[in-house]
Amino acid sequence: MTVTVEAMSARARPDDQLDDLFSDGWPEFITADREVKRHIGRVRELFEDLELVLLDSDDVIVAAGWAVPVQWSGEPHDLPDGYTASLAQALTDHDRGGGCNTLVVMAAQVHPHRRGQGLAGKLLAAFAELADARELTFVVAPVRPTFKSRYPLTPIERFATWTRDDRLPLDPWIRTHVRIGARVVKCAPSSQTMTGTVVEWERWTQMALPDSGSYVIPDGLNPLDVDVEADLGTYIEPNVWVRHR
Ligand SMILES: CC(C)(COP(=O)(O)OP(=O)(O)OC[C@H]1O[C@@H](n2cnc3c(N)ncnc32)[C@H](O)[C@@H]1OP(=O)(O)O)[C@@H](O)C(=O)NCCC(=O)NCCS
């Protein structure tokens, strides 16, 4: 499929196209990270030119993704702790006057009917071109592995090493990155922390949570920990850092 790339902000986007694009792919609890809530408004405003869309030949949005700039030494141990820390660092680096050298691809979304057609790879290639245009040296991503929810009891450090017979990663989303030349650099076991009351978690998971303890939840990459006394559910989301070029 031939696609064109544009900044999301280049022109107004029809609501129905955005609704279709984002109609599935994320659990409800994905927005329950308080730190992200604190930062996201400012981040999206400051870096709106780092949000890209892919359009098909009918000018319909088939994929979208967004990124933030940070300063990075190139050493894996200097990467932010994960998704939330990347947002915080992007703001800190901006407030210190910019001068960033790294594009962090935060999220990608392909239209539900257009998945499995290589569009995510094209979107990642568009981010690499954007990094070139901005003279950013590195492109990295804290990847949310889409199949990890099938193995919520497996440590991310093991899951990230699992491969298929063709030696490509078992996880489809990590595989997309690796297929176009990225490599896994390290795991981010606590990339995000989602919290809520027990009632909120019952709503988000559509499960009764009667006791304190650990629960395997739909679309959870890790189990959810519930403390009934404290009326608190805590879920820690693991990611995997990949580095392009
Ligand atoms: C993750 C995502 C961006 C991948 O996009 P994509 O364009 O489908 O990626 P690819 O075409 O490279 O497919 C990757 C692999 O998954 C398989 N796949 C993914 N979705 C599929 C689908 N709906 N039907 C068939 N195959 C699918 C592909 O066949 C491919 O496997 P292969 O390596 O054996 O060929 C997309 O599935 C998506 O938008 N998911 C919801 C949001 C999300 O989880 N984003 C990632 C976290 S930021």
The ligand as an SDF file (V2000), in Angstrom:
LIG
                    3D

 48 50  0  0  0  0  0  0  0  0999 V2000
    1.3490   -3.0810   17.3660 C   0  0  0  0  0  0  0  0  0  0  0  0
    0.9100   -2.5070   16.0050 C   0  0  0  0  0  0  0  0  0  0  0  0
    1.2870   -1.0240   15.9700 C   0  0  0  0  0  0  0  0  0  0  0  0
    1.6340   -3.2690   14.9080 C   0  0  0  0  0  0  0  0  0  0  0  0
    1.2480   -2.7200   13.6750 O   0  0  0  0  0  0  0  0  0  0  0  0
    1.2080   -3.5950   12.3040 P   0  0  0  0  0  0  0  0  0  0  0  0
    1.2280   -2.6430   11.1680 O   0  0  0  0  0  0  0  0  0  0  0  0
    0.0780   -4.5490   12.3850 O   0  0  0  0  0  0  0  0  0  0  0  0
    2.5810   -4.3720   12.3960 O   0  0  0  0  0  0  0  0  0  0  0  0
    3.1380   -5.4210   11.3440 P   0  0  0  0  0  0  0  0  0  0  0  0
    2.3640   -5.3450   10.0710 O   0  0  0  0  0  0  0  0  0  0  0  0
    4.6040   -5.2220   11.3280 O   0  0  0  0  0  0  0  0  0  0  0  0
    2.8110   -6.8130   12.0160 O   0  0  0  0  0  0  0  0  0  0  0  0
    3.6060   -7.3410   13.0360 C   0  0  0  0  0  0  0  0  0  0  0  0
    3.3190   -8.8040   13.1960 C   0  0  0  0  0  0  0  0  0  0  0  0
    2.0530   -8.9700   13.8340 O   0  0  0  0  0  0  0  0  0  0  0  0
    1.1580   -9.7020   12.9880 C   0  0  0  0  0  0  0  0  0  0  0  0
   -0.1640   -9.0600   13.1320 N   0  0  0  0  0  0  0  0  0  0  0  0
   -0.4250   -8.0200   13.9290 C   0  0  0  0  0  0  0  0  0  0  0  0
   -1.7350   -7.7140   13.8760 N   0  0  0  0  0  0  0  0  0  0  0  0
   -2.2810   -8.5380   13.0240 C   0  0  0  0  0  0  0  0  0  0  0  0
   -3.5880   -8.6840   12.5520 C   0  0  0  0  0  0  0  0  0  0  0  0
   -4.6080   -7.9540   13.0310 N   0  0  0  0  0  0  0  0  0  0  0  0
   -3.8070   -9.6030   11.6300 N   0  0  0  0  0  0  0  0  0  0  0  0
   -2.7880  -10.3460   11.1960 C   0  0  0  0  0  0  0  0  0  0  0  0
   -1.5280  -10.2670   11.6280 N   0  0  0  0  0  0  0  0  0  0  0  0
   -1.2750   -9.3670   12.5390 C   0  0  0  0  0  0  0  0  0  0  0  0
    1.7230   -9.5580   11.6260 C   0  0  0  0  0  0  0  0  0  0  0  0
    1.3880  -10.6390   10.7960 O   0  0  0  0  0  0  0  0  0  0  0  0
    3.2210   -9.5230   11.8860 C   0  0  0  0  0  0  0  0  0  0  0  0
    3.6960  -10.8510   12.0820 O   0  0  0  0  0  0  0  0  0  0  0  0
    4.9130  -11.4250   11.2180 P   0  0  0  0  0  0  0  0  0  0  0  0
    6.1320  -10.7800   11.8060 O   0  0  0  0  0  0  0  0  0  0  0  0
    4.8540  -12.8700   11.4670 O   0  0  0  0  0  0  0  0  0  0  0  0
    4.6730  -11.0200    9.8000 O   0  0  0  0  0  0  0  0  0  0  0  0
   -0.6100   -2.6740   15.8120 C   0  0  0  0  0  0  0  0  0  0  0  0
   -0.9370   -4.0200   16.0320 O   0  0  0  0  0  0  0  0  0  0  0  0
   -1.4610   -1.8160   16.7310 C   0  0  0  0  0  0  0  0  0  0  0  0
   -1.7950   -0.6880   16.3960 O   0  0  0  0  0  0  0  0  0  0  0  0
   -1.8580   -2.3260   17.9180 N   0  0  0  0  0  0  0  0  0  0  0  0
   -2.6670   -1.6010   18.8760 C   0  0  0  0  0  0  0  0  0  0  0  0
   -1.8670   -0.5340   19.5980 C   0  0  0  0  0  0  0  0  0  0  0  0
   -0.5630   -1.0700   20.1480 C   0  0  0  0  0  0  0  0  0  0  0  0
   -0.5070   -2.0870   20.8280 O   0  0  0  0  0  0  0  0  0  0  0  0
    0.5310   -0.3560   19.8430 N   0  0  0  0  0  0  0  0  0  0  0  0
    1.8580   -0.7800   20.2780 C   0  0  0  0  0  0  0  0  0  0  0  0
    2.1940   -0.2500   21.6110 C   0  0  0  0  0  0  0  0  0  0  0  0
    2.7160    1.4370   21.4770 S   0  0  0  0  0  0  0  0  0  0  0  0
  1  2  1  0
  2  3  1  0
  2  4  1  0
  2 36  1  0
  4  5  1  0
  5  6  1  0
  6  7  2  0
  6  8  1  0
  6  9  1  0
  9 10  1  0
 10 11  2  0
 10 12  1  0
 10 13  1  0
 13 14  1  0
 14 15  1  0
 15 16  1  0
 15 30  1  0
 16 17  1  0
 17 18  1  0
 17 28  1  0
 18 19  1  0
 18 27  1  0
 19 20  2  0
 20 21  1  0
 21 22  1  0
 21 27  2  0
 22 23  1  0
 22 24  2  0
 24 25  1  0
 25 26  2  0
 26 27  1  0
 28 29  1  0
 28 30  1  0
 30 31  1  0
 31 32  1  0
 32 33  2  0
 32 34  1  0
 32 35  1  0
 36 37  1  0
 36 38  1  0
 38 39  2  0
 38 40  1  0
 40 41  1  0
 41 42  1  0
 42 43  1  0
 43 44  2  0
 43 45  1  0
 45 46  1  0
 46 47  1  0
 47 48  1  0
M  END
$$$$
